[in-house]
Amino acid sequence: MTVTPSEWVLGHDRVANDDVPPVEGLPLVSAEGIYRYLGTLAGLVERQARVVGTNVQGQSSSSRGSSFDDFKKLGPLYFSGATDPIEAEAWILKMEKFFGVIDCSEEKKASYAAFMLDKEADHW
C-alpha cells in the first residue's frame, strides 16, 4: 500500500483542506518504508543512549560533575557557628546558591558543606 505524505499525516479517510496546495516533489511513502524508518530511528536513539550511559560510567570520579576545586573557586565562606539563626540561614542559602552553580551529587554537597564548618560548628 502506498500513500502520499499528506495522506499519511491526515489519515487515509481524510481529504486535505482545499485551501492548502498539494505537496509536490515529495516521493510516495509506503507503510513499510515508514516502519523501516521508525525502526532505524529507534535503533539510533537506543545506541545513542547506550553511548551516553557508557561515557558517564567510564568517567573517573574527578571528571564526573564538579570537583572540590571547582567548589572552592566559588569562594564559599566557612561557618563557625552562630547564635543568630538569621546568620545560619544566610550561610545555608549561600551554600545552596553555590550548589546550584556546580554539578555534584547530594553526597558531595554534604561533604563540601561539612568541610566548610569551622570552630564550634565543626564539632556539632
N, C-alpha and C positions, 0 to 999 in steps of 0.2 A: 504494500500500500504506500503510495507516495502522496505527500501533502505539501502545500506551499507553506512558507514561513508564517504568513498571516493566518492560514487555516489552522496551523499547529498552535499558534498563540490564542486565537479566538475560539477554537474548537471546530470540529467538523460540521456541526449543525448550524453554526452561526455564519452570518454574512457580514463582511466588513462594512463599516459605515460608508455610505455613498460619497460623503464629503472627502474622505481620505483617498488620495490617489493610490493605485496599486503599486506594490513594490516591484520594481523591475531590476533585472540584472542579478537577482539572487538565485542561486541554484535550488532546485527542488530538494527537499529533505525527506528521507524515508524514516519511518519509525525505528527501523533497525539502526540507521545512522545516528539518530538521536540517542538511543540506548547505548550504542558503542561510545559516543562522545561522552555521555554522562559516566559510563564505566571508566573511561580513561581519566576524566576529571577527578573522579573519586579516588582512583589509584594514585594520581599525583598528589592530592591532598593528604592521603594516608602516608605516602612516602615522605612528604614534607614534615608531617607531624612526627614521624619516627626520627628524621634527621634532627629536628629541633630538640626532641627528647634526648637523643644521644649526645648532642652538643652540651646540653645542660648537665647531664650525668657525667660527661667526660671532663668537665672543667674542674680545676683544682679549687679548693675552698677559698683560696685567696683571690681567684678571678671571678667567682660567683658572687654577685652582689657587691656591696661596698665593703671596704676593709676598714679596720680601726684607724688607719692613717687618714682615709677619706673623712671619717667622722671627726677626727681631731683637727683637720684643716678647717672645719666649720667654726672652730673656736668655742666649743661648749665650756661653760663655767662649772667649776667644782661647786658642790653643795656641801656646806659644813654643818648643816643643821640650822634650824631657825625656830624661834618661839612664835614668830608671826606666821600664821597659816597662809596669809596672802603671799608672803615671800616664797614659801614652799610651793604653793600653787603656781606662782610665776616661773619658778625653775622647772617644774614639771611641764608646763605649757611650752617653754622654750625648748626642752628636750624633745617633746613631741614634734615641734616645728623642725628641728634638725632631722628627726627620723622620717619626716615627710619628704625630705630632700634626697636622702640616701636610700639605696635599695638594700635592705638587710632583713634577715629573719627576726622573728619575735625573740628567739634565744639571744641573738646578737644584741638586740635592743636592750634586753635586760642586763646583759653583760656589760655593755658600754655605759649604761646609766649607773650600774653598780660601781664601775670604775671611777665615775665622776663624784662619788660620795667621798667626803673628806672629813677628817677630825671626828667629831661626835657622830655625825651621820654615818660614817663608815662602820661604826660599832652597833648599829641598830639591828 
